[in-house]
Amino acid sequence: MRRGNRVVPAVLSEGETVVPFRRLLFLGPLAVSLWVSGCHHPTGSSLGSGSLISSLYVPQDSPAGCLEDLRRAYVYRDPSVYASLLARDFTCVLGMGPLNPQNPMPEQWGIFDDSTSAYHMLTADSVRAVTLSFAPDPAVDSGNEYIDTWKAHASNIDLRVEITRGPALIVQTANGEQDTFYFKRYPEEHASNGRTLWRIWRWDTFPYAVRPLSRSDTTVTRTDWAHIKVHFR
């Protein structure tokens, strides 16, 4: 992946590597705005089986596939793939717990705000590294919660964002929380393997108070996924 004039290899996890590729540079907040207002929706079907991008992701043909591609989009720092995982009427619930009064958050936001926040984080030159891991549960029918949706919990979330600010290093880390994801099937669209496409329809985060910890030239902030999203909006 490219950072300014540097090409930086991406790493998924121990023992798992990726071939660097040129990120799609045209995607930005304006492109996301046009897409949300009715232009072409990036889908798994656009990641053709013969493309380099397709080889970096799993088919978006199940809730598990969506969550794994979300993780990879963060690690590969690819906002276009991240945006393609979200439904047009996607909702992210942010305000479900005690909030930091110095950093108030909206109760929820939609696809434009969420995709824009991800774009800012994943493309910022000041962000030195992003790592993410979590343990997803098998998806189950959500029953009467929301019609035609399946849900899965992602627990043991470990998200780390390293930000350089002058000579200082600021680390925002979220770990131990459990978020809930809801998914919908889109029979009229197809994943890269030809099967029915799935997307993330709703994301319930569980924020808690931010706890900054400083040492020498590094500030480590123990926070949560919701606060990290809002930081980059």
MOHUMO-V955313 format. One record per run of one state. SS is the DSSP state (H for helix, E for strand, - for the rest). FROM is the first residue (numbers start at 1). LEN is the number of residues. If there is no record, write none. Layout:
SS	FROM	LEN
SS	FROM	LEN
//
This chain:
-	1	1
E	2	2
-	4	2
E	6	2
-	8	3
E	11	3
-	14	2
E	16	2
-	18	11
H	29	8
-	37	7
H	44	3
-	47	5
H	52	5
-	57	6
H	63	14
-	77	2
H	79	6
-	85	1
E	86	8
-	94	14
E	108	3
H	111	13
-	124	3
E	127	10
-	137	3
E	140	2
-	142	8
E	150	16
-	166	2
E	168	8
-	176	3
E	179	12
-	191	5
E	196	9
-	205	6
E	211	5
-	216	2
E	218	6
-	224	1
H	225	7
-	232	2
//
